[in-house]
Amino acid sequence: MSGLTMFDQLSERLSTAARSLTGKGRLTEENIKDTLRQVRLALLEADVALPVVKSFIERIRVKSIGEQVAKSLTPGQALVKIIHLELVELLGTETTNLDLRAQPPLVIFLAGLQGAGKTTTAAKLARRLMAQDRKKVMLVSVDVYRPAAILQLETLAKEVGCLHCQSSSDDMPEDIVRRALEESRRAFVDVLIVDTAGRLHVDEEMMSELVCLHAIANPRETLFVIDSMAGQDVVNSAKVFDQSLPLTGIILTKADGDAKGGVALSVREVTGKPIRFLGVGEKLDALEVFHPDRMASRILGMGDVLTLVEEIEGKVNRNKAEKLAKKIGKGKGFDLADLRDQFEQMLNMGGMAKMLEKLPLPGNVNTAALKDVANERQMRRQMAIIDSMTPGERRFPKIINGSRKRRIADGSGQQIQDVNRLLKQHLQMEKMMKKMSGGGMQKMLRGLSAGSMPRGPR
């Protein structure tokens, strides 16, 4: 289930509310009263902090009353536009990038409660800094209370291919930080990421240790890592941390879980600190930069096409894509090997569910059904079927007769009807590709570059 479950509910309520305003020439206190009540309930059910809900609703009410509706907008759309602008404001107005302008080694200090996902986030951040910013990164753990956390960070450092400063539960946390700073200078490291110890709750001993370590590390960025599924208690913890440490930003983890989403809408308002990143999965590349305007669009069901395009650029194999485009352009067939490549690229991007989350789909489209059609398990089964075929069968699917189907089904551990379903799906995609080959692809790309991509309200 998507981490944007709450946002789906809010989007649904807004659609219903917008329909109730059809035909009205102006937004009045009377005709938006019920709409705002629905929005208020949706936010409270999503566990957004009550003071945040109250001020948010009041700002919308003040801006909505008497608002003259533009000729191209219905009152419902006008209200959605106002809510969109207020959501952007609530989420932080603009994207805040990490400040990497400092004499190396630049230190990033991660703090937070136990179980928030700091250790995994440290590795994700290291991977991102190496891939996107071409930085040489070192990781160090000062969690001397949990030897497993130190071992986990060492393992993750090897996995992402960055340096790691050794530490153990016998060391003093202050000595570990000093040693890590010295090692990172000797190794000409650009960024040192310090993974600190967490507790199940905020206590005086923990805070005094963090303040001491922070003074030694002198970090450029001090990021508070929050479990987005933890509810309002963790938002209050962020406030306490902010009073003791000069926090520069927030990282929300587990945003792909069954989260209500209230934390995302509360933490910026309560702490005054920008959300920098969203953890959106267990894989080490599952860390998204937080864009308030794009998130507001996703909350309102308008999609997030820009992030989707960036993911495609980062994860799609460009050479394979170009070869396929040339092949189709010359009128050559789209075979089963090509179909397998498409499945693989989609899995690299997190599957259909992740893509659908970012597309501006109409309210009457059953996204659950679409996700089910192309879920990860199904794609892997289909890839297994293609892997059970001979090179000739993949290239010329029409030669696959009854006996071949039986052999392919047995080889992949699937049923004959699964093979038939795959062949039918391939046929449909081949027809679509043929339509594209007659200049359709170029027309579509020209249309996108001309700005015909669906947009949210400005």
N, C-alpha and C positions, 0 to 999 in steps of 0.2 A: 504494500500500500504506500502511496506517495506521502512524503512529508508535508505536502500542501493540502491535506485533507480538509483542514479548517478553511483554507482559502476557497476550496471548491464549494463548501457550504455557503460562504459569504457571497461568492459569485452567483450562486443559484438564487439566493435571497434578493440580490440586487436586480437580477433579471426579472423576477416576479414583481418587485417594486417598480421597476421601470415600466412594465406593461400596465400597471395600475395608473400611471401618469399619462398614458396615451391620450392625445386630444386636448390636453391642457395647454393654454398659451403661455402661462407663467408658472413659476414655482412659488407657491404660497405656503405660509406656515401650516395651513390646514391640509393641503394635499401632499406635503412631505412628512407630516407628523408620523403616519403609519410606517413610511419607508425608514425613517430614522429609528423608530422603535425596533424594526426588524434587524437593522444593522447593529444596533446596540445589543440586542439579544445574541446575535451571532458572535459578536466580539466577546461578550461575557462567557458564552458557552465555550469559546476557544481559550478561556483562561487568561484573557488580557487583563492587566491590572485595572481595577475600577477607576482610579483617578485618571488613567490614560484614556479609558473609554469615555468618561464624562467630558474631558477637555476636547477630545477628538470630535465627538458628536456635536458639541456646542459650536466648534469652529465651522463644521459643515452647515449647521443650521443658520448661522449668521451669514455665511456666504451664499446660501441657497435662496433665502427669502427675497422675493422681488427680483431675482435674477432674470433678465430678459433673455428669452431663448433665441439663439441664433437661428436664421432661416433653415440651415441645413440640419439642425438638431431637434430632436423631440425633447420634451422636458426630462424624460427618463435618461436620455443620453447626456443632457446637461448636468444632471445630478451625478451621474457616474463620472463625468469629467471632474467635477468639484471633489468628489471622493478620491479620485485618482491623485489629484494634486495634493490633497491633504495626506494621503498615504505616503507619497514621496517625501513630504515634509516630515512625517512621523518616523520614517525609516532612515532619514539622514540626508536628504536632498541630493547629495552627490557622492560618487564613488571616491573612497579615500584609500590611495595606494600606500604600500609600505614605504617608509622613508629610508632609503638605502644610501643616502649621501652622507657618509661619515668615513673617518679614517679606519681602515680595517685593522683588526677584526671588529666588525659591527656586531653588537649583541642583541639578540631577540630573546626576551624573557617571557616564558609561558607560565601562567598561574591559573589556579582553579581548584574546585573540589575534586575529591577522589571519584573516579568513575566517569568523569566528563569526557575523557578521550584525549587527554593532553599528549600522551606518549605517541599515539598514532598520528595525532595532528602535527607533532614535531617532525615526524618523518615525512608526512605529506608536504609540509611547508618546505622542508629541505629539498625534496624532489622538485617542487615547483620553482624554487629559487635557482636550482641547477639547470632545469630545462628552459625556463622562460627568461631568466636574467643572467644566465651563464656565470653564476657565482660558485666559488669553491666553498663548501659548507662543512661545518663540524657539528656533531650532536654531542651533548653531555647530559647525563641524568644526575641530579642531586637528591633523588628520592632514596635516601639511605634506610628508610623504614620498610621498603618493599624491594628486596633483592630481585624479585621477579620483574619489576618495572625496569631495573637497570639492565637486566639480561634482554628484555623485550626491545629496549631502545638499541642495544648493540646489534641484535638480529635485524631490526628494521634498517639500521644504518648500512649494513651489508647489502640488504635488499635494494635500497635506493642508490647505493654506490657512493655514499659520502663518508667523510672521516668520522671517527668516534673517539672520544676521550674516555679512557677507562676510569671506572669508579667502583667502589664496593661499599657494603653496609658498615664496614669498619672505619671508613673515612669520615672526617668532619665535613659537612656540606660547604663550609667556607673555604676549606683547603681544596675541595674539588673544583670550585669556581676559579680560584687563583691558578690552579694547575691547568685548567682548560684554557684560560686566557693566555697563559705562557705557551702551551702547546700550539694553539691556533696562530700565535704570532710567529713561532718557529716554522710552522708549515705554510705560512703565507695564506691563511684562510681569510675569505672575504666576510663570511657570516658565521657566527657561533650561536647556536640555538640551545638555550638552557631550559631543560625540562624539570620543573620543580615538583616537590612532594605535594600531594593533596590530602585532605582529611574528609571525613564524612560530614563534618560541620565546621563552621568558622570558630577557631579558638585563639586565645591570646598568644599561646606558645607558637602556633603556626604563623601568625601574623608577624610576630617579632623576628622569627627566623627569616621570613620572606623579606622583610624590610632590610635586615642585615645583608642578606645575599644580594639584594637589589643594589645596595650601596657599593658592594665590591664589584659586581658585574657592570655597573653603570650602563644599562642597556639603552639602545636607541629607540626600541619598541618594547612596550610592556603590554602583552596581550592576555586578556582574560578568556579562558576557554569554558564555554557553557554547553551543557547537554540540553538541546532544544526541547527534549521530552520531559524535562524535570519540573516544569511549572513555575509558578511565581516565587517559590522559596529561593530558587537559584538567582532570580533577578534581584531579590533583596540581598543575597550574598555578594553579588557584583557591586552593589552600592557600598557594602562594608569594605570590600577589597579596594574600591576606588578611594575611600577615605584614608587608607593606609599606604597604598602604592599609587604612583602617578600613571594610571592606566592610559594607554594610547589607543586602545581598540578592543573589539570583541571578536571571538571566533565562535560561531554556532555549530556544534557537531550534531550528528544523527538527524539532520534535516530531512533525510529520506525515510525515516521511521514513521510510525503512526503518531506523529506529533500533532497536537492541537494547533500549534503555531502561535500561541499567545506570547511566548517568550520573544519571538522575532519582533512582534509589534510593541512590546513593552520595554525591552532592554535599552533601546536607544533613547527613549523618552526619560526613563528612570535614571540612567547613568550619565546621559549627555555624551557618551562615547560612541564613535562610529562602529558599525559592524563591518569587519574587513573581509571575512571569508565564511563560507558555508561548507561544512563537511557533508557530502551527499552520497556516501557509500563507504564500504569497507576497503575498496581498492585504494592503492597509494596515490592514484591520480585523481581521486574523487574529492577534490577541493576546488570550489568555485569562488571566484572574486564576487563580492556582494555589491550589486548595483541597485540602489534604492528605486530608481525609476523602472528598471526592468522587473524587479520583484513586485512593485505595485501593479504593473501590467499583468503579471502572472496571477496575483491575488484576485484581480477583477476578470480573470478568464480571457485576457487579451493576448496571452502567449508571451514568449520571450524569444523572438526570432533571432535577435542579435547574438545572444549566447549560443543558440543552436548553430548559427553560422560559424562562430568562433570554434566550437567543438568540432564541427565538420572539418574546418581548416587544420585543426591540430591533430585529429585522429584518423582521418581518411587517408588511405594510401594514394597519394596523388598520381604516381606512375600508373597504378592499376586503373584508376579512374580515367586517365587520359587515353590509355590503350583501349579501354572499353568504348569510349566516345568515338575514337577513330574507327574502330571495328564496326560500330553501328552506323557511323557516317558513311562508310563504304557499302552499306547494305548487307553486311555479313550478319549471320544469325546471333542471337543472344542465347548461348548454350547453358547447360547445367553447371559447368565449371564457373561461368560468370555469375550464375545465381548463388553458388556457394560463396563466392567472393563477396557478394552483396550482404549475405547473412553474417559473414565474418566481420565486415566493416560495421554493421549495425550493432553487433555484440560489443565491438570495441568502444562504441559510443554509449554503452549502457543499455542497449535494447530499445524496443519500441516505446516502452513505458516512459523512459527518460525523454525521448523525442516528443511524444505527445504532450508531455507536461509543458513544453515550451512553444507549442503551436497554438495560434489563435483560432480555436475550433468553436463553431456555433454551439449554443447551449443545448440544442436538441440532438447533438451527436453523442452517441453512447461510447465514450472513451474506454470504459471498462471492457466492452466487447472487442474494441480494436486492439487493446493491450493483450487480451486473451488470445486473439488470432495469431499475434506475432510475439508471444512471450519467449523468454530465453530458452526454456526447456524444449519448447516446440521447435525452435530454430536449430538447436543442437541435434534433435532427432532427425530433422530434415538434412542437416549436414552429414549425419551418419549414413543416411540412405544414399546420398550422392557419392560418399566415400566408398560405398559397396559396389559401385558401378565400374565398368571398364572405361578406359579413356575414350574408346569409340562410342560407348553409350552416352557418356557425358556430352560428347560433341554432337552426336546425332540421336537425340532422344526418341525419334520416330521409330527406331529399330527395336525399341524395348517392347517385346511381345509378352504373352502370358508366362511362358517358362522363365524368361529373363526377370520378370517382375517377382516371381516366386523366389528365385535365387537371391535377388537384391534384398527382398524382405527378410529372408533367413539370415543373410550376411550382416544386416544392420540391426537385427533383433526387433523388427517392426512387422506390422501386418501389411498384406497386399493393398488394402484400401488406403493405407498411409502413403504407399508408393504412388498410387493413382492420384491421391490428393496433391502430392508434390508435383507430379507431371502436369496436372491441370493448372496449378498455380504458375508453373513455368510458362505454360502456353499463354496465359493471360499477360504475364510480364513481357513475353516476347512480342505479342501484338502491340503492347504499349510502346515498346522500344522501337518497333517498326514505324509507328506514327511519329516518334521523335526524330527518326533518321531523315525525314523529308524537311529539314529546316525547323522542325518544331522545337528542338532543344535550344537552338540559337534564339528563336523568338521568345521562348520562356526566359532565357537568361537576359535578353535585352529588356524584357518587361520588368524583371527584378531590378536591373540596374537603373531603370527609369523611375523606380520608386513605387512600383505597383504592389509592393509587399504590404499586407494588411498591417495597419498601425493602430496603436491605442490613441486615446485623446491626448492632445498636447496641452 
